[in-house]
Amino acid sequence: MPIMDSKTGKISKDYTIEELMEKAREMRSYNMVALTAADSGHTGGTLSIMDIAAALYLKKIRHDPRNPEWEDRDRVFWSTGHKAPALYVALGEVGYFPIEEVVKLRKLWSGFEGHPNRLKLAGVELSSGSLGQGLGVAVGSALNAKIEGKNYRVYCINGDGELNEGSIWEAAMCASHYKLDNLVAIVDRNGLQIDGATEEVMALEPLAQKWEAFGWNVVEIDGHNMREILAALDDAEKVKGKPTVIIAKTVKGKGVSYAENVVGYHGISPRDGRKGKESLEKALEDIGGSQSIKEKVDYLLKIAEDYQKEVEKKINSLMPEFSKNYWWNLAGKMKVTMDATRNGFGRAMEKLGEDERVVALGADITDSIRMNKFYENHPERKQRFFSVGIAEANMALVASGLAKEKKIAFIGSYGVFVTGRNWDQLRTTVCYNNFNVKIADAHGGISVGPDGATHQALEEISNTYYLPNMHIAVPCDSLEVEKATKKIAYIQAPCVVRYAREATPLVTTPDTPYEFGIANIIRYRGEVDDFLQAFEVKLSREYENEEEDLSIVACGPVVAEAMRAAYILKEEFGIETRVINMHTVKPIDKGAIVKAAGETGIILTAEEHQVGGFGNIVAGVATCGKRYQIPLVMDMVGVEDKFGESGAPWELMKVFGLCAEHIAKRAKSLYDKKGSG
């Protein structure tokens, strides 16, 4: 049944097969414009699923864009959340919002986040992005229809790489057990995932027989043949007593020549931007169809550009102001070099690979987290690298088995997945057994920017700190990541190293002192050309009290912001600051914290994390260790009990109040409070 008027029960709009095919081309075009405007996003999968999206939203499902919460609507759950742009253009095409709005993709506050957010956009049934979870939600929704005697049908869109997740098969077993014939799973079988071909990363075949063995009705179709798509959806309604899975064979990047069957286009926008061999212009030429979108590309990109200008104006209005602009590299002095912190992990893994005991396990983002450096220039090490696909829980367990047999086992993925999805495995198998497993908590904090909340790890310091036997390193830049990774490799215990994805300031050198478990004390000495040369760094046990006015205790990339805050506080207010780089969060340097509490009387913690995850640890040490007669003023800077947003990483640093300007303002407030108290 096509688009409905929920009040009258009449059809609002219907399409012929030919019209659907043209609409799919139009949707592909809007999709490519949106990806170009965002300069990021997932080209491959959005193009492979587009014909199915058109068939569902324009022809098959019963829904009313004017009444998104209509109780009797059919539900479509996008478990494969990174294909969100395809969902957005489908919703725009049928009228949930003007389709031109999709060019605000991945921009701050737009609602068109890198992964769907049901709380911000009409028509989105599920906030998703952590793969493997949507089918279980669809099972629950279909069960509810049975309980309530409702006639709505439930659809779930899954990627084929996503089938690596064990939760998919748990949901499949559940759906079959409850005979959910009102449920249809659609697998976008394009054969590619981030790390390569699915059959090389983690073989799925014989896929149809696996679903059949789980008790499902299986239909295999050409996912780009509109007649086959609609026929399969119609036939699924006739099946009684079991759920249906449609395995749709598709081409990743379908319709855009330079992206078709190219694994590299899994997660990027047109490489050449607007013009060139791999550009928006070429994509629109390949897709063909209506001239109208080609003619209004300038208009569409102007919408995105104007929106971004308003975002920047609002962000700037939120920034504390001082006598001059202290932002990175804007002034003639205090220049700093930037480097992606993940590069430090890659350098360390390349070196550690020389040890035959070291093995590495990847979870389908091997290149992105720099785990690939373990074997990239050393093919002989391939036998010590194991891909487990998208299966974090299994990865932790396989690593445990290797560690039990005396291997030093590294695992890695997005921090939110590698420490969150498999927390029980980390607790019970890794830590309880005290297995020698090393966890690359990659892309920590808000550094993944436009990917949005599902991929932004803001809770993992808390999640891992309270696990007995766990050791935690949260280094401040790529050089310190390299040092920390090499160090934890030879600690005989479970260890986490948390690092960001994007470029952050280099605020250490190869000669900067580093000792696991011992904090560094950083003191601003005066404005010079080179930011690094403006500071003196010592190990905490070697530092002598300089009677500073306050202390900022920080970890991770926020250490650089704390240093810049010390610069601002001195230049603007004459306030001397003791910056403590707590690069080892567990075991934490209690002595450095207790001394700071006693000697400065003011502690401000700073973390790129839910506020208090790190701050409460420091507070506990400070309050338990200080002498009662010494007053202490304390506060914390961090993300204030909220999920992340889609936006550029530096935008999010400003919006969440994590940059130096905000830290300096909060520190000055504490200083004034103590002085008046």
C-alpha positions in Angstrom: 0.0 0.0 0.0 1.5 3.4 -1.0 1.5 6.7 0.8 -1.7 7.2 2.8 -3.9 9.9 4.3 -4.2 8.5 7.8 -7.4 10.4 8.5 -9.4 9.3 5.5 -7.7 6.0 4.8 -7.3 7.0 1.2 -4.2 6.8 -1.0 -2.4 10.1 -1.2 0.2 9.3 -3.8 1.1 6.2 -5.9 3.8 5.6 -8.5 4.2 3.3 -11.5 7.3 1.1 -11.9 8.7 3.6 -14.4 8.1 6.5 -12.0 9.8 4.7 -9.2 12.8 4.0 -11.3 13.1 7.7 -12.1 12.6 8.6 -8.5 15.4 6.3 -7.4 17.7 8.1 -9.9 16.5 11.5 -8.4 17.2 10.2 -4.9 20.7 9.1 -5.9 21.3 12.6 -7.2 20.2 14.3 -4.0 22.2 11.8 -2.1 25.4 12.7 -3.9 24.8 16.4 -3.6 24.3 16.0 0.2 27.5 13.9 0.6 29.4 16.6 -1.4 28.0 19.4 0.8 29.0 17.4 3.9 32.4 16.5 2.5 32.0 13.1 4.3 29.6 10.2 4.6 28.9 6.9 3.0 28.7 6.8 -0.8 28.9 3.1 -1.4 26.1 1.7 0.8 23.7 4.7 0.2 23.8 4.0 -3.5 23.4 0.2 -3.2 20.2 0.5 -1.0 18.5 3.3 -2.9 16.2 1.3 -5.1 14.9 -0.6 -2.1 14.5 2.7 -0.2 12.4 4.1 -3.1 10.3 0.9 -3.3 9.6 0.9 0.4 8.8 4.6 1.0 7.2 5.6 -2.3 5.2 2.4 -3.0 5.1 -0.3 -0.4 4.8 0.8 3.2 1.6 2.3 4.6 2.6 5.7 6.1 1.5 9.3 6.2 4.3 12.0 6.1 1.8 14.5 7.6 1.2 12.2 10.6 4.6 10.6 11.3 3.3 9.0 14.6 0.3 7.4 13.0 -0.3 4.3 15.1 -1.2 2.0 12.2 1.8 2.9 10.0 4.2 0.3 8.8 7.6 0.6 10.4 11.1 0.5 8.7 14.1 0.2 11.0 17.5 1.1 9.5 19.8 -1.2 11.4 22.6 -0.2 9.0 22.6 3.4 10.3 25.5 4.6 8.2 23.2 4.5 5.2 21.3 7.4 6.8 21.6 9.7 3.7 19.5 7.2 1.7 16.9 7.2 4.4 16.9 11.0 4.5 16.3 11.4 0.8 13.5 8.9 0.9 11.8 10.7 3.7 12.3 14.0 1.9 11.0 12.6 -1.4 7.7 11.6 0.2 7.2 14.9 2.1 8.3 14.5 5.7 10.3 17.7 5.1 11.5 19.6 2.0 14.0 17.3 0.2 16.4 20.2 -0.3 17.0 20.1 3.4 19.1 16.9 3.1 22.1 19.0 1.9 22.5 19.9 5.6 23.8 16.4 6.1 26.2 15.9 9.0 26.0 19.6 10.0 25.6 20.7 13.6 22.0 20.9 14.8 20.5 20.1 11.4 18.9 16.9 12.4 20.5 15.1 9.4 23.1 13.4 11.5 25.8 11.0 10.3 23.6 8.2 11.7 19.9 8.5 12.2 18.5 10.2 15.3 14.8 9.5 15.8 14.4 12.3 18.3 15.4 15.0 15.8 13.9 14.0 12.5 10.3 13.0 11.6 10.0 9.6 9.9 13.0 8.0 11.6 11.9 5.0 13.6 15.2 4.2 15.3 18.4 6.0 16.3 21.0 3.6 15.0 24.6 3.2 14.0 26.0 0.5 16.3 25.6 -2.3 13.9 23.6 -5.5 14.7 20.9 -3.9 16.9 18.1 -3.0 14.6 16.8 -6.5 13.9 16.2 -7.1 17.6 14.2 -3.8 17.8 12.2 -4.9 14.8 11.4 -8.2 16.5 10.1 -6.3 19.5 8.0 -4.0 17.3 6.5 -7.0 15.3 5.8 -8.8 18.6 3.9 -5.7 19.8 1.7 -5.8 16.6 0.8 -9.4 17.5 0.0 -8.5 21.1 -2.1 -5.5 20.1 -3.8 -7.2 17.2 -2.4 -4.6 14.8 -2.0 -5.0 11.1 1.1 -2.9 10.7 4.1 -4.6 9.1 7.8 -4.2 10.2 10.8 -4.0 7.9 14.5 -4.0 8.9 17.3 -3.0 6.6 20.6 -4.7 7.3 24.0 -4.5 5.7 25.7 -7.8 4.8 28.9 -7.0 6.8 26.5 -6.3 9.7 25.7 -10.0 9.8 29.0 -10.6 11.5 27.4 -9.4 14.7 26.1 -12.2 16.8 23.1 -10.2 17.9 21.7 -10.5 14.4 21.4 -14.2 14.7 20.0 -14.0 18.2 17.2 -11.8 16.8 16.8 -14.1 13.8 16.3 -17.1 16.2 13.8 -15.1 18.3 11.7 -14.0 15.3 11.4 -17.5 14.0 10.5 -18.9 17.4 7.6 -16.4 17.7 6.5 -17.0 14.1 6.7 -13.3 13.2 5.2 -13.4 9.7 4.7 -9.6 9.9 8.5 -9.1 9.9 10.7 -8.7 6.8 14.5 -8.3 7.0 16.2 -6.9 3.9 19.9 -7.6 3.5 21.8 -5.2 1.3 24.1 -7.9 -0.1 26.6 -5.7 -1.9 29.6 -8.0 -1.0 31.8 -5.3 0.5 32.5 -3.9 4.0 35.1 -1.5 5.3 38.0 -3.9 5.3 37.3 -5.5 2.0 35.1 -8.2 0.5 32.8 -9.8 3.0 33.9 -13.3 2.0 37.5 -12.3 2.8 36.8 -10.4 6.0 34.4 -12.9 7.5 32.7 -15.4 5.2 28.9 -15.3 5.2 28.1 -17.9 2.6 26.0 -20.0 2.3 23.9 -17.1 3.4 20.5 -18.2 2.2 20.9 -21.6 3.9 21.9 -20.0 7.2 18.7 -18.0 7.3 16.7 -21.0 6.3 18.3 -23.0 9.1 17.1 -20.3 11.5 13.5 -20.9 10.3 13.1 -17.9 7.9 11.4 -17.8 4.5 14.2 -16.7 2.2 13.9 -14.8 -1.0 16.9 -13.8 -3.2 16.5 -10.9 -5.7 18.3 -8.4 -7.8 18.2 -5.4 -5.5 18.3 -3.0 -8.4 15.4 -4.5 -10.3 12.3 -2.6 -9.1 9.9 -5.3 -10.3 11.7 -8.0 -8.4 11.9 -5.8 -5.3 8.2 -5.1 -5.2 7.3 -8.7 -6.0 9.4 -9.9 -3.1 7.8 -7.5 -0.8 4.3 -8.5 -2.0 5.1 -12.2 -1.7 6.4 -11.7 1.9 2.9 -10.6 2.9 1.5 -14.0 1.8 3.9 -16.0 4.0 2.3 -17.3 7.2 4.0 -18.6 10.3 7.5 -17.4 9.7 9.4 -14.2 9.1 10.9 -13.4 5.6 14.4 -12.3 4.7 15.0 -10.7 1.3 18.6 -11.1 0.3 19.0 -8.3 -2.2 22.1 -8.7 -4.4 23.3 -5.2 -5.1 26.3 -3.2 -6.3 28.0 -1.0 -3.8 28.2 2.5 -5.3 25.5 1.6 -7.8 25.0 4.2 -10.5 28.3 6.1 -10.0 31.0 4.6 -12.1 34.0 5.5 -10.0 32.3 4.2 -6.8 30.9 0.9 -8.1 32.4 -2.1 -6.3 35.2 0.1 -4.9 35.7 -0.7 -1.2 37.3 2.6 -0.6 34.0 4.4 -1.3 32.4 2.7 1.7 32.8 5.8 3.9 33.8 8.8 1.8 32.2 11.5 -0.3 33.3 12.2 -3.9 37.1 12.5 -3.7 37.3 15.4 -6.1 34.4 17.4 -4.6 32.5 19.4 -7.2 34.5 18.7 -10.3 36.9 16.1 -11.6 37.0 12.4 -12.5 35.6 11.4 -9.1 33.3 14.3 -8.4 29.7 15.3 -7.9 29.5 16.5 -11.5 30.7 13.1 -12.8 28.3 11.3 -10.4 25.3 13.2 -11.6 26.3 12.5 -15.2 26.5 8.8 -14.5 23.2 8.7 -12.6 21.4 10.5 -15.5 17.6 11.1 -15.2 16.1 14.5 -14.6 18.0 17.6 -15.5 16.3 19.6 -12.7 18.8 18.6 -9.9 21.8 19.2 -12.1 20.5 22.7 -12.8 20.0 23.5 -9.1 23.3 22.2 -7.7 24.5 25.7 -7.0 21.2 26.5 -5.2 21.4 23.3 -3.1 25.0 23.8 -2.1 24.2 27.4 -1.3 21.6 26.2 1.2 24.3 24.1 2.9 26.8 27.0 2.8 24.4 29.5 4.3 23.3 27.1 7.0 26.9 26.5 7.9 27.6 30.2 8.2 24.7 30.5 10.7 26.1 27.6 12.7 29.5 29.2 12.9 28.0 32.5 14.0 26.1 30.7 16.8 29.2 28.8 17.9 31.3 31.9 18.0 28.6 33.6 20.1 29.1 30.8 22.7 32.8 31.4 23.0 34.3 33.3 26.0 36.1 36.4 24.8 39.5 37.8 25.9 41.7 40.7 25.0 42.9 38.8 21.9 42.2 35.6 20.0 44.2 32.7 21.5 42.9 30.0 19.1 45.4 27.5 17.6 47.8 29.0 15.1 45.9 32.2 14.5 48.4 34.5 16.1 52.0 35.2 15.0 53.4 33.4 18.0 52.7 30.1 19.9 52.5 28.0 16.7 51.8 24.3 17.0 52.0 21.3 14.7 48.9 19.1 14.3 48.9 15.3 13.9 46.2 12.6 14.1 46.6 10.8 17.5 45.8 7.5 15.8 49.0 7.8 13.9 50.9 7.2 17.1 49.1 3.9 17.6 50.0 2.9 14.1 53.7 3.6 14.6 53.7 1.7 17.8 52.0 -1.4 16.3 54.5 -1.4 13.4 57.3 -1.6 15.9 55.6 -4.0 18.3 55.1 -6.4 15.3 58.7 -7.3 15.6 57.8 -9.3 18.7 56.5 -12.7 17.6 54.3 -12.8 20.7 52.2 -9.9 19.5 49.0 -10.6 17.6 46.4 -8.1 16.4 42.7 -8.5 15.8 40.7 -6.1 13.6 37.0 -5.3 13.7 36.4 -4.0 10.1 37.9 -0.5 10.6 41.5 -1.7 10.6 42.9 1.2 8.5 40.9 3.9 10.3 42.3 3.0 13.7 45.8 2.4 12.2 45.8 -1.3 13.2 46.8 -2.0 9.6 50.3 -0.6 10.3 51.0 -3.9 12.2 51.2 -5.8 8.8 51.1 -3.2 6.0 54.8 -3.2 5.2 55.4 -6.6 6.7 53.3 -9.3 4.9 55.0 -12.0 6.9 53.0 -10.7 9.9 49.7 -11.4 8.2 49.5 -14.8 10.0 49.4 -12.9 13.3 46.6 -10.6 12.2 43.0 -11.9 12.5 39.9 -10.1 11.2 36.8 -11.0 13.2 34.5 -8.7 11.1 32.1 -6.6 13.0 32.0 -8.7 16.1 33.5 -6.9 19.1 32.3 -9.4 21.7 33.8 -12.4 19.9 37.0 -10.4 19.2 37.5 -9.9 23.0 37.0 -13.6 23.6 39.2 -14.8 20.7 41.9 -12.4 22.0 41.5 -14.0 25.5 42.1 -17.4 24.1 45.3 -16.2 22.4 46.4 -14.4 25.5 45.9 -17.6 27.5 48.4 -19.3 25.2 51.0 -16.6 26.0 50.3 -14.2 23.1 50.1 -10.4 23.6 46.8 -9.8 22.0 45.7 -6.4 20.7 42.1 -5.7 19.8 40.7 -2.4 18.4 37.7 -0.6 17.1 35.7 2.6 17.8 36.0 3.2 21.5 32.2 3.1 22.0 32.0 -0.4 20.5 35.3 -2.0 21.7 34.7 -1.1 25.4 30.9 -0.8 25.4 29.3 -3.6 23.3 31.6 -6.2 24.8 31.8 -4.8 28.4 30.6 -8.1 29.9 33.3 -10.0 27.9 35.9 -7.5 29.1 34.8 -7.8 32.7 34.2 -11.6 33.0 36.6 -13.1 30.6 39.4 -10.6 30.1 39.7 -8.9 33.5 38.4 -11.7 35.8 40.9 -14.1 34.2 43.5 -11.3 34.1 44.3 -12.1 30.5 47.0 -10.1 28.7 44.6 -8.4 26.2 45.3 -4.9 25.0 42.4 -2.7 23.9 42.8 0.0 21.3 40.0 2.4 22.4 40.1 4.3 19.1 38.3 7.4 18.0 37.6 8.3 21.6 35.6 11.3 22.6 34.0 13.6 20.0 36.8 13.3 17.5 34.7 11.3 15.0 32.7 14.5 14.6 30.1 14.1 11.8 29.4 10.4 12.5 27.4 11.6 15.5 26.4 10.3 18.9 26.4 6.6 18.1 30.1 6.7 17.3 31.3 9.2 19.8 32.8 7.4 22.9 32.1 9.6 25.9 31.6 6.9 28.6 34.5 4.5 28.3 36.8 5.9 31.0 34.0 5.1 33.6 33.2 1.8 31.9 36.7 0.4 32.1 38.1 2.2 35.2 36.1 0.1 37.7 37.1 -3.2 36.2 39.6 -4.9 38.5 43.0 -5.7 36.9 42.4 -3.1 34.1 45.1 -0.5 33.3 44.1 2.7 31.4 46.2 5.1 29.3 44.7 8.3 27.9 47.6 10.0 26.1 47.5 13.6 25.0 48.9 13.5 21.4 50.2 11.1 18.8 53.7 10.9 20.3 52.3 10.0 23.7 50.0 7.5 22.1 53.0 5.8 20.6 54.8 5.7 24.0 51.7 4.5 25.9 51.0 1.7 23.4 54.5 0.4 23.5 54.4 0.5 27.3 51.1 -1.3 27.8 52.2 -4.1 25.5 54.6 -5.3 28.2 52.4 -4.9 31.2 51.2 -8.3 32.1 47.5 -7.4 32.5 44.5 -6.1 30.6 45.2 -2.6 29.3 43.3 0.1 27.4 44.8 2.9 25.4 42.3 5.6 24.5 43.1 7.9 21.5 41.3 10.3 19.1 40.9 10.1 15.3 41.4 13.6 14.0 44.4 15.9 14.1 45.2 17.4 17.5 48.1 19.6 18.6 51.5 18.0 19.2 52.3 19.1 22.8 55.0 16.6 23.6 58.3 15.6 21.9 60.2 12.3 21.7 62.3 13.6 24.6 59.3 14.7 26.9 59.5 12.5 30.0 57.0 9.7 30.1 56.5 7.1 32.8 53.4 4.9 32.9 51.5 5.7 36.2 53.4 8.9 36.8 51.8 12.2 35.7 53.6 15.0 34.0 53.5 18.5 35.5 53.4 21.3 32.8 54.2 24.9 33.5 53.7 27.9 31.2 56.9 30.0 31.1 56.1 32.8 28.6 54.9 33.5 25.1 57.3 32.4 22.3 57.1 31.5 18.7 56.9 27.7 19.3 54.0 26.7 21.6 56.0 23.7 22.9 58.9 25.9 23.9 56.6 28.0 26.1 56.2 25.2 28.6 58.4 23.2 30.9 57.5 19.6 31.7 58.6 17.4 34.6 57.6 14.0 36.1 55.3 14.7 39.1 57.7 13.1 41.5 60.5 15.4 40.4 58.4 18.6 40.6 58.9 21.2 43.3 56.0 23.4 44.4 56.0 26.8 42.7 53.0 28.1 44.7 50.7 28.3 41.7 47.2 29.7 42.0 45.4 26.7 40.7 45.7 23.3 39.1 44.1 21.9 36.0 44.1 18.1 35.8 43.5 16.8 32.3 43.8 13.7 30.2 43.8 13.0 26.5 43.6 15.7 23.8 42.2 18.1 26.4 45.7 18.4 27.9 46.6 20.7 25.0 43.5 22.8 25.8 44.5 22.9 29.4 48.0 24.1 28.4 46.4 26.8 26.2 44.1 27.7 29.1 47.2 28.2 31.3 48.6 30.5 28.7 45.4 32.5 28.6 45.1 32.7 32.4 48.7 34.0 32.8 48.5 36.5 29.9 45.0 37.9 30.8 44.9 37.7 34.6 48.4 36.9 35.8 47.2 33.6 37.2 49.8 30.8 37.5 48.5 27.4 36.6 49.8 23.9 37.3 48.7 21.7 34.5 48.8 18.0 35.3 48.8 15.6 32.3 47.2 12.5 33.8 48.1 10.3 30.8 47.7 7.2 33.0 44.2 7.1 34.4 44.6 3.7 36.1 46.8 3.4 38.1 46.3 7.1 38.7 49.1 9.2 40.2 47.5 9.9 43.6 50.5 11.8 44.8 50.3 14.4 42.1 46.6 15.0 42.8 47.0 15.2 46.6 49.9 17.6 46.3 48.0 19.8 43.8 45.0 19.9 46.2 47.2 20.9 49.2 49.6 23.2 47.4 47.2 25.2 45.1 43.8 24.7 46.8 42.0 24.8 43.5 41.5 21.8 41.1 39.7 21.9 37.8 39.5 18.7 35.9 39.1 18.6 32.1 38.0 15.6 30.0 36.7 14.9 26.6 34.2 12.6 28.2 30.9 12.6 30.2 31.8 15.0 33.0 32.9 13.2 36.1 34.0 10.0 34.4 37.6 11.2 34.9 36.8 14.1 37.2 35.1 12.0 39.9 38.1 9.7 40.0 40.4 12.8 40.6 37.9 14.2 43.2 37.9 11.0 45.1 41.7 10.9 45.3 41.9 14.6 46.2 39.3 14.6 49.0 40.4 11.3 50.5 44.1 12.3 50.5 44.0 16.0 51.6 44.5 17.2 55.1 41.2 18.4 56.6 42.5 21.9 57.6 43.3 22.7 54.0 40.4 24.2 52.0 39.8 22.9 48.5 37.8 24.4 45.7 37.0 22.0 42.8 35.0 21.9 39.6 34.9 19.7 36.4 34.9 20.5 32.7 33.4 17.8 30.4 30.3 16.9 28.4 27.4 17.7 30.5 25.3 14.5 30.6 24.3 14.4 27.0 25.0 12.4 23.9 27.2 13.8 21.1 26.1 15.5 17.9 27.0 15.5 14.3 29.4 18.3 13.5 33.1 19.0 12.9 35.3 17.9 15.8 36.5 21.5 16.6 32.9 22.8 16.4 31.9 20.2 19.0 34.9 21.1 21.2 33.6 24.6 21.3 29.9 23.7 21.7 30.5 21.3 24.5 32.8 23.8 26.3 35.9 21.7 26.2 38.3 24.1 24.6 40.8 26.4 26.4 38.6 29.5 26.4 35.9 27.7 28.4 38.5 26.0 30.7 40.1 29.3 31.4 36.8 31.0 32.1 35.8 28.2 34.6 39.3 28.3 36.2 39.0 32.1 36.7 35.6 31.7 38.3 37.1 29.2 40.8 40.0 31.5 41.5 37.6 34.3 42.2 35.4 32.1 44.3 38.3 31.1 46.5 39.5 34.7 46.8 36.1 35.9 47.9 35.4 33.0 50.2 
